[in-house]
Amino acid sequence: MNATFENAPLVEIIAEIRWNPQPSHLQVAMGHGTAATPVMALNTNSFEEFFMRFGGEVYQQGFELSERLVPAGFPMMLFQPVYRYRKAAREDASVLYQVGAGIFSANAIPPYRSWDTFSPTVEAGVLALLKTRSHGGGEAVFSSVSLRYIDAFGPDLTEGRDIWSFFRDVLGIKLDLPAGLTDHAQPGESPKPSLQLVLPLENKMTMSVGIGDGMVNNEPAIVMDTTVATTADLHASRESVMDTLNSARDVIHRMFIDLTRPISSLMKPKA
């Protein structure tokens, strides 16, 4: 199923990989009454070398623009992007890569076209990561691979519905509130629900869905944030990563098509 829409509500898609850097590269922070947790990069030279190797590799793919997100000399938090790499606007400014201590992501923003057109960029980034990342200890595997879609349903798609009506009439999510709540409600005013749901999947992944009121581009919207992620370590290879991301995309796509069927015509399906 590869349905695409001219008026899709997509805000951003993020394919993300995480791994546990070698212990010698980490500083351990002790919490009060909690186990020690590595939170900060210690061997900055090692990470800086990785960022330069990765930047040089993706430069050859056209990602000629780099932006440092964490100032030089500042601590690098684990799983926090430090560098962002983009193509020149004359090519495709809608895709970018990010890397940090133990994290890589490929991001796409409008005019996002389809997974079929974005996935080769993801795959090229994965290959660059595998080629330039140091391999030792826990770095032989990826601790998490995830795919995240952020959708925002603006006024053109909600047709004046508030979030209570959107839950019920569009998404098919029916909430039955007890009298202990409704007895105190203002007459004529609808509740404002938000949803946080974690759903175990058959393929040993989990789907996390969050739906609620939000603001996108300074306009009110109903935001749906969906992530499908692995629940166990994954072999660090192009095949295993792309198979996982393709499976995650299929689940998210089928869920989206099923939930938004009542407003499918408003999203203008492409032939």
MOSUL-V575637 format. One record per backbone hydrogen bond with DSSP energy under -0.5 kcal/mol. NH is the residue of the N-H (numbers start at 0). CO is the residue of the C=O. Records with the same first field share a line. If there is no record, write none. Layout:
# MOSUL-V575637
NH: CO  CO
This chain:
# MOSUL-V575637
5: 267
6: 266
7: 4
10: 149
11: 149
12: 107
13: 147
14: 105
15: 13  145
16: 103
17: 143
18: 101
20: 18
24: 21
25: 22
26: 39
28: 36
30: 28
32: 30
33: 30
36: 28
38: 26
39: 26
40: 75
41: 24
42: 24
43: 41
45: 42
46: 42
47: 43
48: 44
49: 45
50: 46
51: 47
52: 48
53: 49
54: 50
55: 51
56: 52
57: 53
58: 54
59: 55  56
60: 57
61: 58
62: 57
63: 61
64: 85
66: 83
68: 66  81
69: 81
70: 68
73: 70
76: 74
77: 38
78: 100
79: 76
80: 78
81: 98
82: 98
83: 66
84: 96
85: 64
86: 91  94
87: 61
90: 87
91: 87
94: 91
95: 106
96: 84
97: 104
98: 82
99: 102
100: 79
101: 99
102: 99
103: 16
104: 97
105: 14
106: 95
107: 12
108: 93
109: 10
117: 113
118: 114
120: 117
121: 117
122: 118
123: 119
124: 120
125: 121
126: 122
127: 123
128: 124
129: 125
130: 126
131: 127
132: 128
135: 133
138: 135
139: 136
140: 137
141: 233
142: 17
143: 17
145: 15
146: 227
147: 13
148: 225
149: 11
150: 148  223
151: 8
152: 221
153: 151
156: 153
157: 153
158: 154
160: 157
165: 161
166: 162
167: 163
168: 164
169: 164  165
170: 165
172: 166
173: 171
174: 172
175: 173
176: 174
180: 177
181: 177
182: 178
183: 180
184: 181
188: 185
192: 190
194: 210
196: 208
198: 206
199: 197
200: 204
203: 200
205: 228
206: 198
207: 205  226
208: 196
209: 224
210: 194
211: 222
213: 220
215: 218
218: 215
220: 213
221: 152
222: 211  220
223: 150
224: 209  222
225: 148  223
226: 207
227: 146
228: 205
229: 144
230: 203
233: 141
235: 139
236: 234
240: 236
241: 237
242: 238
243: 239
244: 240
245: 241
246: 242
247: 243
248: 244
249: 245
250: 246
251: 247
252: 248
253: 249
254: 250
255: 251
256: 252
257: 253
258: 254
259: 255
260: 257
262: 259
263: 260
265: 262
266: 262  263
267: 264
269: 3
